Amino acid sequence: MCTSCISALLAVFLLDHAVAFAVHPHLPPAFEKLPQIASWAMPSRVAPLPSPRLVSPFCSGYRIFAAAAAACMAAAAALSKRSRVTAHIKAKERMEKPDFDPKPPENVWRIIDGGILGDRDVCEMEDANAVADLTCRRVADALSEAIKWRGNASLALPGGSVMSMMGGLVEAVHSGKFAAVDWSRVHIAYVNHKCVPLDDDRSNHHKALQMFGNKLAINSDQFVVPSGSSDGTAEAVAYQKMLLSLDSAILPKGTDGVPQFDVLLLGVGADGHIGSLYPGRSEIARTDSYVLHVEQDGKPASITLSLPVINHAKEVIVVAVGENKAKALRTALQEDADDTGKSCPAQAVHPKEASTWILDVHAASQLGAPGVDI
């Protein structure tokens, strides 16, 4: 029986006996073992029940009150359990699934709690392969959990080295080494995308199909894809309309209307850029659009999700490998430039819920000695 149900039943039982005791001073036997019962069955967040002698003997409707109190306690416990700080799933439940490999991730050198605001979990891995393995594991966990909770899941992917790691998602199936994902219920969008033809080797959509989309037989209508034109302004407007037109059952919207992905991945550049939000530019501070277009000299235009969309995701996973990222990661995780990310966009990644940063030892080399929290 779940903790919330036990708490509800216990509340009815104890309140019932408390009022009865106020009327009949003989102490019911159950109260003699109240501390033992409460410490086992009731969540620590539930306040202790009042002394039975303080319950008014004139509460004629106490049974109705007890039932209402129990219902409130059960609802609060259930809502608390559904809070998605990270994609945690009960170990016992996950290990009972035949398609899940219960072994912990290999090559975890240390897990660092902190960041300058204390809202980041940083996992330092042995090498790039271990980073890719843990990243795919976390994505599979989060997608599986989202489908379990609401029937669908949404995923936003960047390009670059992170996209090249996504080949491991082919293992997120029954008998694979990660949690099985019902891919027919997953919709995939892009954190950023160059304004090039979709069959161009620089196209993130083209890469996603090659890495995992075709192998998992994901239908084309499950991808939110730009048109493939070179017009960055038009592509950004059209992509935002596509995101907002998705049913909330597929891509939920926050109370302020911002699209809310279940899982959003980010890479970090050597200069601290995320998506196509680069340092020293205005895009990182823009809140007027959900999708922005970015122009760079000598490069194709690109579109990118804006910072509000990134920080609204239910789970943000930031991935980086290589010593050339170490300085930017130290700035992002340990310094306070007080410029809302303008000098280092990665520093502005502060989602409403906790983010997970998965780094190799080289990328984490400036975050302090092993075993030292940041």
Contacts in CASP RR format, 6 or more apart in sequence:
PFRMAT RR
TARGET T0000
AUTHOR 0000-0000-0000
METHOD contacts of the structure
MODEL  1
MCTSCISALLAVFLLDHAVAFAVHPHLPPAFEKLPQIASWAMPSRVAPLP
SPRLVSPFCSGYRIFAAAAAACMAAAAALSKRSRVTAHIKAKERMEKPDF
DPKPPENVWRIIDGGILGDRDVCEMEDANAVADLTCRRVADALSEAIKWR
GNASLALPGGSVMSMMGGLVEAVHSGKFAAVDWSRVHIAYVNHKCVPLDD
DRSNHHKALQMFGNKLAINSDQFVVPSGSSDGTAEAVAYQKMLLSLDSAI
LPKGTDGVPQFDVLLLGVGADGHIGSLYPGRSEIARTDSYVLHVEQDGKP
ASITLSLPVINHAKEVIVVAVGENKAKALRTALQEDADDTGKSCPAQAVH
PKEASTWILDVHAASQLGAPGVDI
3 41 0 8 1.000
3 43 0 8 1.000
3 77 0 8 1.000
4 43 0 8 1.000
4 73 0 8 1.000
4 74 0 8 1.000
4 77 0 8 1.000
4 78 0 8 1.000
4 81 0 8 1.000
5 74 0 8 1.000
6 41 0 8 1.000
6 42 0 8 1.000
7 41 0 8 1.000
7 42 0 8 1.000
7 43 0 8 1.000
7 46 0 8 1.000
7 70 0 8 1.000
7 73 0 8 1.000
7 74 0 8 1.000
7 77 0 8 1.000
8 70 0 8 1.000
8 71 0 8 1.000
8 73 0 8 1.000
8 74 0 8 1.000
9 70 0 8 1.000
10 37 0 8 1.000
10 38 0 8 1.000
10 41 0 8 1.000
10 42 0 8 1.000
11 49 0 8 1.000
11 66 0 8 1.000
11 69 0 8 1.000
11 70 0 8 1.000
11 73 0 8 1.000
12 66 0 8 1.000
12 67 0 8 1.000
12 70 0 8 1.000
13 30 0 8 1.000
14 30 0 8 1.000
14 34 0 8 1.000
14 49 0 8 1.000
15 49 0 8 1.000
15 55 0 8 1.000
15 62 0 8 1.000
15 65 0 8 1.000
15 66 0 8 1.000
15 69 0 8 1.000
15 70 0 8 1.000
16 62 0 8 1.000
16 63 0 8 1.000
16 66 0 8 1.000
17 28 0 8 1.000
17 30 0 8 1.000
17 31 0 8 1.000
17 52 0 8 1.000
18 49 0 8 1.000
18 50 0 8 1.000
18 52 0 8 1.000
18 55 0 8 1.000
19 55 0 8 1.000
19 57 0 8 1.000
19 59 0 8 1.000
19 62 0 8 1.000
20 28 0 8 1.000
21 27 0 8 1.000
21 28 0 8 1.000
21 31 0 8 1.000
21 52 0 8 1.000
21 53 0 8 1.000
21 55 0 8 1.000
22 52 0 8 1.000
22 53 0 8 1.000
22 55 0 8 1.000
22 56 0 8 1.000
22 57 0 8 1.000
23 57 0 8 1.000
27 52 0 8 1.000
30 37 0 8 1.000
31 52 0 8 1.000
34 49 0 8 1.000
38 48 0 8 1.000
38 49 0 8 1.000
43 77 0 8 1.000
43 80 0 8 1.000
45 77 0 8 1.000
45 80 0 8 1.000
46 73 0 8 1.000
46 77 0 8 1.000
55 62 0 8 1.000
59 65 0 8 1.000
82 149 0 8 1.000
84 145 0 8 1.000
84 314 0 8 1.000
84 315 0 8 1.000
84 353 0 8 1.000
85 353 0 8 1.000
85 354 0 8 1.000
86 121 0 8 1.000
86 315 0 8 1.000
86 353 0 8 1.000
86 354 0 8 1.000
86 356 0 8 1.000
87 138 0 8 1.000
87 141 0 8 1.000
87 142 0 8 1.000
87 145 0 8 1.000
87 263 0 8 1.000
87 315 0 8 1.000
89 141 0 8 1.000
89 144 0 8 1.000
89 145 0 8 1.000
89 179 0 8 1.000
91 102 0 8 1.000
94 100 0 8 1.000
94 102 0 8 1.000
94 179 0 8 1.000
95 102 0 8 1.000
97 179 0 8 1.000
97 180 0 8 1.000
98 174 0 8 1.000
98 175 0 8 1.000
99 173 0 8 1.000
99 174 0 8 1.000
99 175 0 8 1.000
99 176 0 8 1.000
99 179 0 8 1.000
99 180 0 8 1.000
100 178 0 8 1.000
100 179 0 8 1.000
100 180 0 8 1.000
101 176 0 8 1.000
101 177 0 8 1.000
101 178 0 8 1.000
105 125 0 8 1.000
105 130 0 8 1.000
105 133 0 8 1.000
105 134 0 8 1.000
105 137 0 8 1.000
106 126 0 8 1.000
106 130 0 8 1.000
106 133 0 8 1.000
107 125 0 8 1.000
107 126 0 8 1.000
107 127 0 8 1.000
107 130 0 8 1.000
108 123 0 8 1.000
108 124 0 8 1.000
108 125 0 8 1.000
108 126 0 8 1.000
108 130 0 8 1.000
108 134 0 8 1.000
109 124 0 8 1.000
109 125 0 8 1.000
109 126 0 8 1.000
109 361 0 8 1.000
109 370 0 8 1.000
110 124 0 8 1.000
110 370 0 8 1.000
110 371 0 8 1.000
111 121 0 8 1.000
111 122 0 8 1.000
111 123 0 8 1.000
111 124 0 8 1.000
112 121 0 8 1.000
112 122 0 8 1.000
112 123 0 8 1.000
112 124 0 8 1.000
112 364 0 8 1.000
112 367 0 8 1.000
112 371 0 8 1.000
112 372 0 8 1.000
112 373 0 8 1.000
112 374 0 8 1.000
113 121 0 8 1.000
113 122 0 8 1.000
113 373 0 8 1.000
114 120 0 8 1.000
114 121 0 8 1.000
114 122 0 8 1.000
114 333 0 8 1.000
114 373 0 8 1.000
114 374 0 8 1.000
115 122 0 8 1.000
115 333 0 8 1.000
115 334 0 8 1.000
115 374 0 8 1.000
116 333 0 8 1.000
116 334 0 8 1.000
116 335 0 8 1.000
116 336 0 8 1.000
117 350 0 8 1.000
119 350 0 8 1.000
119 351 0 8 1.000
119 354 0 8 1.000
119 355 0 8 1.000
120 333 0 8 1.000
120 354 0 8 1.000
120 355 0 8 1.000
120 356 0 8 1.000
120 357 0 8 1.000
121 354 0 8 1.000
121 355 0 8 1.000
121 356 0 8 1.000
121 357 0 8 1.000
122 333 0 8 1.000
122 356 0 8 1.000
122 357 0 8 1.000
122 359 0 8 1.000
122 364 0 8 1.000
122 367 0 8 1.000
122 374 0 8 1.000
123 134 0 8 1.000
123 356 0 8 1.000
123 357 0 8 1.000
123 358 0 8 1.000
123 359 0 8 1.000
124 359 0 8 1.000
124 360 0 8 1.000
124 361 0 8 1.000
124 364 0 8 1.000
124 367 0 8 1.000
124 370 0 8 1.000
125 131 0 8 1.000
125 134 0 8 1.000
125 358 0 8 1.000
125 359 0 8 1.000
125 360 0 8 1.000
125 361 0 8 1.000
126 360 0 8 1.000
126 361 0 8 1.000
127 321 0 8 1.000
127 360 0 8 1.000
127 361 0 8 1.000
128 321 0 8 1.000
128 322 0 8 1.000
128 360 0 8 1.000
130 360 0 8 1.000
131 165 0 8 1.000
131 319 0 8 1.000
131 321 0 8 1.000
131 358 0 8 1.000
131 359 0 8 1.000
131 360 0 8 1.000
132 165 0 8 1.000
132 168 0 8 1.000
133 168 0 8 1.000
134 358 0 8 1.000
135 162 0 8 1.000
135 165 0 8 1.000
135 265 0 8 1.000
135 317 0 8 1.000
135 319 0 8 1.000
135 358 0 8 1.000
136 165 0 8 1.000
136 166 0 8 1.000
136 167 0 8 1.000
136 168 0 8 1.000
136 169 0 8 1.000
136 171 0 8 1.000
136 172 0 8 1.000
136 178 0 8 1.000
137 178 0 8 1.000
137 179 0 8 1.000
138 315 0 8 1.000
138 317 0 8 1.000
138 356 0 8 1.000
138 358 0 8 1.000
139 155 0 8 1.000
139 166 0 8 1.000
139 169 0 8 1.000
139 172 0 8 1.000
139 263 0 8 1.000
139 265 0 8 1.000
139 317 0 8 1.000
140 169 0 8 1.000
140 171 0 8 1.000
140 172 0 8 1.000
140 178 0 8 1.000
140 179 0 8 1.000
140 180 0 8 1.000
140 181 0 8 1.000
141 178 0 8 1.000
141 179 0 8 1.000
142 153 0 8 1.000
142 262 0 8 1.000
142 263 0 8 1.000
142 314 0 8 1.000
142 315 0 8 1.000
143 153 0 8 1.000
143 155 0 8 1.000
143 172 0 8 1.000
143 179 0 8 1.000
143 181 0 8 1.000
143 186 0 8 1.000
143 262 0 8 1.000
143 263 0 8 1.000
144 153 0 8 1.000
144 172 0 8 1.000
144 179 0 8 1.000
144 180 0 8 1.000
144 181 0 8 1.000
146 152 0 8 1.000
146 153 0 8 1.000
146 154 0 8 1.000
146 262 0 8 1.000
146 263 0 8 1.000
146 314 0 8 1.000
147 153 0 8 1.000
147 181 0 8 1.000
147 182 0 8 1.000
147 185 0 8 1.000
147 186 0 8 1.000
150 249 0 8 1.000
150 252 0 8 1.000
151 185 0 8 1.000
151 249 0 8 1.000
152 185 0 8 1.000
152 186 0 8 1.000
152 187 0 8 1.000
152 249 0 8 1.000
152 250 0 8 1.000
153 181 0 8 1.000
153 185 0 8 1.000
153 186 0 8 1.000
153 187 0 8 1.000
153 262 0 8 1.000
153 263 0 8 1.000
154 186 0 8 1.000
154 187 0 8 1.000
154 188 0 8 1.000
154 189 0 8 1.000
154 250 0 8 1.000
154 251 0 8 1.000
154 252 0 8 1.000
154 261 0 8 1.000
154 262 0 8 1.000
154 263 0 8 1.000
155 186 0 8 1.000
155 187 0 8 1.000
155 188 0 8 1.000
155 189 0 8 1.000
155 261 0 8 1.000
155 262 0 8 1.000
155 263 0 8 1.000
155 264 0 8 1.000
155 265 0 8 1.000
156 188 0 8 1.000
156 189 0 8 1.000
156 190 0 8 1.000
156 191 0 8 1.000
156 261 0 8 1.000
156 263 0 8 1.000
156 264 0 8 1.000
156 265 0 8 1.000
156 305 0 8 1.000
156 313 0 8 1.000
157 163 0 8 1.000
157 166 0 8 1.000
157 188 0 8 1.000
157 189 0 8 1.000
157 190 0 8 1.000
157 191 0 8 1.000
157 204 0 8 1.000
157 208 0 8 1.000
157 265 0 8 1.000
158 190 0 8 1.000
158 191 0 8 1.000
158 192 0 8 1.000
158 204 0 8 1.000
158 265 0 8 1.000
158 266 0 8 1.000
158 267 0 8 1.000
158 274 0 8 1.000
158 275 0 8 1.000
159 190 0 8 1.000
159 191 0 8 1.000
159 192 0 8 1.000
159 204 0 8 1.000
159 207 0 8 1.000
159 267 0 8 1.000
159 275 0 8 1.000
160 204 0 8 1.000
160 267 0 8 1.000
161 267 0 8 1.000
161 319 0 8 1.000
161 321 0 8 1.000
162 265 0 8 1.000
162 266 0 8 1.000
162 267 0 8 1.000
162 319 0 8 1.000
163 204 0 8 1.000
163 207 0 8 1.000
163 208 0 8 1.000
163 211 0 8 1.000
164 207 0 8 1.000
164 211 0 8 1.000
165 319 0 8 1.000
166 208 0 8 1.000
166 211 0 8 1.000
166 212 0 8 1.000
167 211 0 8 1.000
167 212 0 8 1.000
167 215 0 8 1.000
168 178 0 8 1.000
168 211 0 8 1.000
168 212 0 8 1.000
169 178 0 8 1.000
169 181 0 8 1.000
169 211 0 8 1.000
169 212 0 8 1.000
169 216 0 8 1.000
170 212 0 8 1.000
170 215 0 8 1.000
170 216 0 8 1.000
171 177 0 8 1.000
171 178 0 8 1.000
172 178 0 8 1.000
172 179 0 8 1.000
172 180 0 8 1.000
172 181 0 8 1.000
172 183 0 8 1.000
173 180 0 8 1.000
173 181 0 8 1.000
173 183 0 8 1.000
173 216 0 8 1.000
174 180 0 8 1.000
183 216 0 8 1.000
183 217 0 8 1.000
183 218 0 8 1.000
183 222 0 8 1.000
184 219 0 8 1.000
184 222 0 8 1.000
186 218 0 8 1.000
186 222 0 8 1.000
187 222 0 8 1.000
187 223 0 8 1.000
187 224 0 8 1.000
187 246 0 8 1.000
187 250 0 8 1.000
187 251 0 8 1.000
188 208 0 8 1.000
188 218 0 8 1.000
188 222 0 8 1.000
188 223 0 8 1.000
188 224 0 8 1.000
189 223 0 8 1.000
189 224 0 8 1.000
189 243 0 8 1.000
189 251 0 8 1.000
189 261 0 8 1.000
190 204 0 8 1.000
190 205 0 8 1.000
190 208 0 8 1.000
190 224 0 8 1.000
190 225 0 8 1.000
190 226 0 8 1.000
191 264 0 8 1.000
191 265 0 8 1.000
191 266 0 8 1.000
191 274 0 8 1.000
191 275 0 8 1.000
191 304 0 8 1.000
191 305 0 8 1.000
191 310 0 8 1.000
192 204 0 8 1.000
192 275 0 8 1.000
192 276 0 8 1.000
192 302 0 8 1.000
192 303 0 8 1.000
192 304 0 8 1.000
192 305 0 8 1.000
193 203 0 8 1.000
193 204 0 8 1.000
193 205 0 8 1.000
193 226 0 8 1.000
193 235 0 8 1.000
193 239 0 8 1.000
193 302 0 8 1.000
193 303 0 8 1.000
193 304 0 8 1.000
194 200 0 8 1.000
194 202 0 8 1.000
194 203 0 8 1.000
194 204 0 8 1.000
194 299 0 8 1.000
194 300 0 8 1.000
194 301 0 8 1.000
194 302 0 8 1.000
195 226 0 8 1.000
195 228 0 8 1.000
195 229 0 8 1.000
195 230 0 8 1.000
195 231 0 8 1.000
195 232 0 8 1.000
195 235 0 8 1.000
195 293 0 8 1.000
195 300 0 8 1.000
195 301 0 8 1.000
195 302 0 8 1.000
195 303 0 8 1.000
196 202 0 8 1.000
196 203 0 8 1.000
196 228 0 8 1.000
196 230 0 8 1.000
196 300 0 8 1.000
197 203 0 8 1.000
197 228 0 8 1.000
198 205 0 8 1.000
198 206 0 8 1.000
198 225 0 8 1.000
198 226 0 8 1.000
198 228 0 8 1.000
199 206 0 8 1.000
200 206 0 8 1.000
201 207 0 8 1.000
202 300 0 8 1.000
203 228 0 8 1.000
205 223 0 8 1.000
205 225 0 8 1.000
205 226 0 8 1.000
208 223 0 8 1.000
212 218 0 8 1.000
224 239 0 8 1.000
224 242 0 8 1.000
224 243 0 8 1.000
224 246 0 8 1.000
226 235 0 8 1.000
226 238 0 8 1.000
226 239 0 8 1.000
226 303 0 8 1.000
227 235 0 8 1.000
227 238 0 8 1.000
228 235 0 8 1.000
229 235 0 8 1.000
230 300 0 8 1.000
230 301 0 8 1.000
231 301 0 8 1.000
232 293 0 8 1.000
232 295 0 8 1.000
232 301 0 8 1.000
232 302 0 8 1.000
232 303 0 8 1.000
233 293 0 8 1.000
235 293 0 8 1.000
235 301 0 8 1.000
235 303 0 8 1.000
236 289 0 8 1.000
236 291 0 8 1.000
236 292 0 8 1.000
236 293 0 8 1.000
236 303 0 8 1.000
237 291 0 8 1.000
239 291 0 8 1.000
239 303 0 8 1.000
240 289 0 8 1.000
240 290 0 8 1.000
240 291 0 8 1.000
243 251 0 8 1.000
243 259 0 8 1.000
243 290 0 8 1.000
243 291 0 8 1.000
244 253 0 8 1.000
244 259 0 8 1.000
244 290 0 8 1.000
246 259 0 8 1.000
251 259 0 8 1.000
251 260 0 8 1.000
251 261 0 8 1.000
252 259 0 8 1.000
252 260 0 8 1.000
253 259 0 8 1.000
253 260 0 8 1.000
254 260 0 8 1.000
254 312 0 8 1.000
258 290 0 8 1.000
258 308 0 8 1.000
258 309 0 8 1.000
258 312 0 8 1.000
259 290 0 8 1.000
259 309 0 8 1.000
259 312 0 8 1.000
260 312 0 8 1.000
260 313 0 8 1.000
260 314 0 8 1.000
261 309 0 8 1.000
261 312 0 8 1.000
261 313 0 8 1.000
261 314 0 8 1.000
262 313 0 8 1.000
262 314 0 8 1.000
262 315 0 8 1.000
263 313 0 8 1.000
263 314 0 8 1.000
263 315 0 8 1.000
263 317 0 8 1.000
264 305 0 8 1.000
264 310 0 8 1.000
264 313 0 8 1.000
264 315 0 8 1.000
264 316 0 8 1.000
264 317 0 8 1.000
265 316 0 8 1.000
265 317 0 8 1.000
265 318 0 8 1.000
265 319 0 8 1.000
266 274 0 8 1.000
266 275 0 8 1.000
266 310 0 8 1.000
266 316 0 8 1.000
266 317 0 8 1.000
266 318 0 8 1.000
266 319 0 8 1.000
266 346 0 8 1.000
266 349 0 8 1.000
267 274 0 8 1.000
267 275 0 8 1.000
267 318 0 8 1.000
267 319 0 8 1.000
267 320 0 8 1.000
268 274 0 8 1.000
268 318 0 8 1.000
268 319 0 8 1.000
268 320 0 8 1.000
268 325 0 8 1.000
268 328 0 8 1.000
268 329 0 8 1.000
268 332 0 8 1.000
268 346 0 8 1.000
269 320 0 8 1.000
269 325 0 8 1.000
269 328 0 8 1.000
269 346 0 8 1.000
270 324 0 8 1.000
270 325 0 8 1.000
270 327 0 8 1.000
270 328 0 8 1.000
271 278 0 8 1.000
271 279 0 8 1.000
271 328 0 8 1.000
271 344 0 8 1.000
272 279 0 8 1.000
272 325 0 8 1.000
272 328 0 8 1.000
272 331 0 8 1.000
272 332 0 8 1.000
272 344 0 8 1.000
272 345 0 8 1.000
272 346 0 8 1.000
273 279 0 8 1.000
273 345 0 8 1.000
273 346 0 8 1.000
274 310 0 8 1.000
274 318 0 8 1.000
274 345 0 8 1.000
274 346 0 8 1.000
274 349 0 8 1.000
275 304 0 8 1.000
275 305 0 8 1.000
276 283 0 8 1.000
276 292 0 8 1.000
276 294 0 8 1.000
276 302 0 8 1.000
276 303 0 8 1.000
276 304 0 8 1.000
277 283 0 8 1.000
277 284 0 8 1.000
277 294 0 8 1.000
277 304 0 8 1.000
277 306 0 8 1.000
277 307 0 8 1.000
277 345 0 8 1.000
278 284 0 8 1.000
278 294 0 8 1.000
278 296 0 8 1.000
278 345 0 8 1.000
279 341 0 8 1.000
279 342 0 8 1.000
279 343 0 8 1.000
279 344 0 8 1.000
279 345 0 8 1.000
280 342 0 8 1.000
280 343 0 8 1.000
281 294 0 8 1.000
281 342 0 8 1.000
283 292 0 8 1.000
283 294 0 8 1.000
283 304 0 8 1.000
283 306 0 8 1.000
284 307 0 8 1.000
284 340 0 8 1.000
284 341 0 8 1.000
284 342 0 8 1.000
284 345 0 8 1.000
284 348 0 8 1.000
285 307 0 8 1.000
285 340 0 8 1.000
285 342 0 8 1.000
286 292 0 8 1.000
286 306 0 8 1.000
286 307 0 8 1.000
287 306 0 8 1.000
287 307 0 8 1.000
287 308 0 8 1.000
289 306 0 8 1.000
290 305 0 8 1.000
290 306 0 8 1.000
290 308 0 8 1.000
290 309 0 8 1.000
291 303 0 8 1.000
291 304 0 8 1.000
291 305 0 8 1.000
291 306 0 8 1.000
291 309 0 8 1.000
292 303 0 8 1.000
292 304 0 8 1.000
292 305 0 8 1.000
292 306 0 8 1.000
293 301 0 8 1.000
293 302 0 8 1.000
293 303 0 8 1.000
293 304 0 8 1.000
294 301 0 8 1.000
294 302 0 8 1.000
294 303 0 8 1.000
294 304 0 8 1.000
295 301 0 8 1.000
296 302 0 8 1.000
307 345 0 8 1.000
307 348 0 8 1.000
310 316 0 8 1.000
310 349 0 8 1.000
310 351 0 8 1.000
311 348 0 8 1.000
311 349 0 8 1.000
311 350 0 8 1.000
311 351 0 8 1.000
311 352 0 8 1.000
312 351 0 8 1.000
312 352 0 8 1.000
313 351 0 8 1.000
314 353 0 8 1.000
315 351 0 8 1.000
315 353 0 8 1.000
315 355 0 8 1.000
315 356 0 8 1.000
316 349 0 8 1.000
316 351 0 8 1.000
316 355 0 8 1.000
316 356 0 8 1.000
317 355 0 8 1.000
317 356 0 8 1.000
317 357 0 8 1.000
317 358 0 8 1.000
318 346 0 8 1.000
318 349 0 8 1.000
318 355 0 8 1.000
318 356 0 8 1.000
318 357 0 8 1.000
318 358 0 8 1.000
319 357 0 8 1.000
319 358 0 8 1.000
319 359 0 8 1.000
320 329 0 8 1.000
320 357 0 8 1.000
320 358 0 8 1.000
320 359 0 8 1.000
320 360 0 8 1.000
320 363 0 8 1.000
321 359 0 8 1.000
321 360 0 8 1.000
321 362 0 8 1.000
321 363 0 8 1.000
322 360 0 8 1.000
322 362 0 8 1.000
322 363 0 8 1.000
323 362 0 8 1.000
323 363 0 8 1.000
323 365 0 8 1.000
325 359 0 8 1.000
325 362 0 8 1.000
325 363 0 8 1.000
326 362 0 8 1.000
326 363 0 8 1.000
326 364 0 8 1.000
326 365 0 8 1.000
326 366 0 8 1.000
327 366 0 8 1.000
328 344 0 8 1.000
328 346 0 8 1.000
329 346 0 8 1.000
329 357 0 8 1.000
329 359 0 8 1.000
329 363 0 8 1.000
329 364 0 8 1.000
329 366 0 8 1.000
329 367 0 8 1.000
330 366 0 8 1.000
330 367 0 8 1.000
331 337 0 8 1.000
331 343 0 8 1.000
331 344 0 8 1.000
331 346 0 8 1.000
331 347 0 8 1.000
332 344 0 8 1.000
332 346 0 8 1.000
332 347 0 8 1.000
332 349 0 8 1.000
333 357 0 8 1.000
333 367 0 8 1.000
333 374 0 8 1.000
334 367 0 8 1.000
334 374 0 8 1.000
335 344 0 8 1.000
335 347 0 8 1.000
336 347 0 8 1.000
337 343 0 8 1.000
337 344 0 8 1.000
337 347 0 8 1.000
340 348 0 8 1.000
341 347 0 8 1.000
341 348 0 8 1.000
349 355 0 8 1.000
359 367 0 8 1.000
367 374 0 8 1.000
368 374 0 8 1.000
END
